[in-house]
Amino acid sequence: MKYCGGWIGGACVNEEYTVITKAANGDLAAFEELMRNYERLVYSIAYGMFHNDEDAKDLHQEAWIKIYVNMGKCKDARRFKSWVCKVATNVCIDEMRRRKGKRTESLENANVYAERQSPENAAIINEEIDGLKRALCSLSPEERALVTLRGVQGFSYAEIARVMGMAVGTVKSGLSRARGKIIRLRAAEREA
Amino acid sequence: MGYCENISNSISLYVDNEMKPAERKKFEEHIDGCAKCREYFEDYSRLERVMTQFRRDAAPDGVHDETMQAVRRVASQTPLDEDNIKKRAPFAFYARNAALAACGVFAAFLAVGAGISIFLFSAGLGNETGFSGSGEAVKYDLAEPSENAPVSSADYGNEYVSGSADGAEMSVPEISAPEVSAQGEFALGKTVPDMSAEDNIMFAAPEESVRQADVEMSLTNEDISSLYVTESSVKSYEISIASDDARRAVDIVNVMEGYNSSERISFDDDAFTAWITRRVPAAKFRGVMDVLRGVGVVIYENESETRTVGEIMDAKASLSAKTDEIARLTELLSESSSGYALAVLAERLSQAESERDEILSRLERYLDEAETPAVYITITQNGGIDPVSNSLASRMKDSFLKSVKICRAFLEKTVEIAAALILPAAIITAGVFVAFAIRRLKKRSERDEK
């Protein structure tokens, strides 16, 4: 078996490098292959930031168009995953900035997890989720991205730093600050 | 600093599993004992659990197709950025830098080669080894031997070196004839005769036109009958000597009576041999031979004699007759008035003068040979090894010059190859840079249009 530098999105890096190169040269079949590997990730980031399918779909589409157009700007094929996340995150952050002052999530959106619980638990969970959504709305787009990448995607600090273009220390302090803000807001809501 | 003050940071690190084991243990102990921090921690944990509710393991159905359609639409409307595509081309970066590196190495190669060549030539090593490249003969500065001062052995230094380097016998191309002190003893008052007719001469003494003219003047004198020959025959001697110090022996030969009509010194494979033809005044011949026998062991000695007195007398008679003929023709020429006769007479006169000159030359040679018999001297180093030439310094010098020869040959080849490559390399380099420049300009103009 040929040497493989590692696995990203289920594809051997060496094979993926070939696919990335083809896609960068305008091969749509190769691009579609890449999209199949990474679309879950992109959609998940978009949903994690906006918490509704409608926005997530739009942002997912916008992100992939940007990825297609800017394929050549991905300097290192080994960091393709990080680069895709970066593009997706930036698309979401830009969208949030455009919608500044407006609600970015649909409170009517049903929570799949809550639906599977008992009515009492479901109510509690729905309450928690809605409360979290409200708290997230009060965060800056960058803080929201940090919380999403860590809490929803489970990225390590180093990965988040790479995606966000920050130092690891900044990621640590930013996450701590954002989480603290959410908890304080939730506590204030509960007291109220 | 207690956890309560900075609990947010600590909890964040704890839930993200970014704490070191020791810190983690300490944190857990604190949480167990601090109700406020525990409550805070529980809020944190709940937040993380709820956050996972936003995870999506797959995009909804139809999202992929819709997105792909949108991408296709964009692809059909907006061509990809050419610059970006080029950047993605594998090895483009390496190819560009390799070309630049190759150009740099080539330039450095040329510079170093040129520098070393200039250094060698400025140091004169190229000429010293005789690799002038122009095909000129090597010049040897063999000092003119003087009668009173022995010739120093150092005067042969260059010759030894070159003889060794080339591995062949080297003849000295130029030598000045020494002044002969016993001029008065020569017939006709001449000093140095013309030696160009000598068969065995390896190199002739420079023509001395003034003295030659003196000889002719004296021979065309009316008092030709006063010519006399002191020797009735021409003698020649051969002597072969083996000496412990061959070069010293050569020095001694060079300061003896007479002059060298030819000289050849060979130094090859540690063997020193000198072949000298020395013309010695007849009156001093016996003394010279005694000196020669003293410079080393005489291996071979031979005396030969050729009687020439009759030939000299015949030549003198021919010269007299030819002189008369010239006088007669000159007289006829002055009296004649016919154009044809004038032409014929002038031609005959010219021919007679030419013949007279030839007789003069022959006579001169006879007289020269009669007055200064030749001594053919061969001097070899006793034992066949020259102590000085075999010395370490001499060998080192030889080795050094050989290495210089090799280096120079290498540099010549290098420069030759570089010269052959410089034009194509320059064209390729220029082409690469022009291509880059055009691409950059095109990109800029496209950007401006956008």
Boltz contact constraints between the chains, C-beta under 6 A:
constraints:
  - contact:
      token1: [A, 21]
      token2: [B, 88]
      max_distance: 6.0
  - contact:
      token1: [A, 24]
      token2: [B, 88]
      max_distance: 6.0
  - contact:
      token1: [A, 25]
      token2: [B, 85]
      max_distance: 6.0
  - contact:
      token1: [A, 26]
      token2: [B, 80]
      max_distance: 6.0
  - contact:
      token1: [A, 32]
      token2: [B, 68]
      max_distance: 6.0
  - contact:
      token1: [A, 39]
      token2: [B, 59]
      max_distance: 6.0
  - contact:
      token1: [A, 39]
      token2: [B, 64]
      max_distance: 6.0
  - contact:
      token1: [A, 40]
      token2: [B, 58]
      max_distance: 6.0
  - contact:
      token1: [A, 43]
      token2: [B, 56]
      max_distance: 6.0
  - contact:
      token1: [A, 43]
      token2: [B, 59]
      max_distance: 6.0
  - contact:
      token1: [A, 44]
      token2: [B, 55]
      max_distance: 6.0
  - contact:
      token1: [A, 44]
      token2: [B, 56]
      max_distance: 6.0
  - contact:
      token1: [A, 47]
      token2: [B, 56]
      max_distance: 6.0
  - contact:
      token1: [A, 48]
      token2: [B, 54]
      max_distance: 6.0
  - contact:
      token1: [A, 51]
      token2: [B, 54]
      max_distance: 6.0
  - contact:
      token1: [A, 53]
      token2: [B, 60]
      max_distance: 6.0
  - contact:
      token1: [A, 57]
      token2: [B, 63]
      max_distance: 6.0
  - contact:
      token1: [A, 61]
      token2: [B, 67]
      max_distance: 6.0
  - contact:
      token1: [A, 61]
      token2: [B, 70]
      max_distance: 6.0
  - contact:
      token1: [A, 64]
      token2: [B, 67]
      max_distance: 6.0
  - contact:
      token1: [A, 64]
      token2: [B, 71]
      max_distance: 6.0
  - contact:
      token1: [A, 65]
      token2: [B, 70]
      max_distance: 6.0
  - contact:
      token1: [A, 65]
      token2: [B, 71]
      max_distance: 6.0
  - contact:
      token1: [A, 65]
      token2: [B, 74]
      max_distance: 6.0
  - contact:
      token1: [A, 68]
      token2: [B, 71]
      max_distance: 6.0
  - contact:
      token1: [A, 72]
      token2: [B, 81]
      max_distance: 6.0
  - contact:
      token1: [A, 72]
      token2: [B, 84]
      max_distance: 6.0
  - contact:
      token1: [A, 72]
      token2: [B, 85]
      max_distance: 6.0
  - contact:
      token1: [A, 72]
      token2: [B, 87]
      max_distance: 6.0
  - contact:
      token1: [A, 72]
      token2: [B, 88]
      max_distance: 6.0
  - contact:
      token1: [A, 113]
      token2: [B, 53]
      max_distance: 6.0
  - contact:
      token1: [A, 128]
      token2: [B, 50]
      max_distance: 6.0
  - contact:
      token1: [A, 129]
      token2: [B, 50]
      max_distance: 6.0
  - contact:
      token1: [A, 129]
      token2: [B, 53]
      max_distance: 6.0
  - contact:
      token1: [A, 132]
      token2: [B, 50]
      max_distance: 6.0
  - contact:
      token1: [A, 151]
      token2: [B, 48]
      max_distance: 6.0
  - contact:
      token1: [A, 151]
      token2: [B, 51]
      max_distance: 6.0
  - contact:
      token1: [A, 152]
      token2: [B, 51]
      max_distance: 6.0
  - contact:
      token1: [A, 152]
      token2: [B, 54]
      max_distance: 6.0
  - contact:
      token1: [A, 152]
      token2: [B, 55]
      max_distance: 6.0
  - contact:
      token1: [A, 175]
      token2: [B, 12]
      max_distance: 6.0
  - contact:
      token1: [A, 176]
      token2: [B, 8]
      max_distance: 6.0
  - contact:
      token1: [A, 176]
      token2: [B, 9]
      max_distance: 6.0
  - contact:
      token1: [A, 176]
      token2: [B, 12]
      max_distance: 6.0
  - contact:
      token1: [A, 179]
      token2: [B, 12]
      max_distance: 6.0
  - contact:
      token1: [A, 180]
      token2: [B, 8]
      max_distance: 6.0
  - contact:
      token1: [A, 182]
      token2: [B, 47]
      max_distance: 6.0
  - contact:
      token1: [A, 183]
      token2: [B, 43]
      max_distance: 6.0
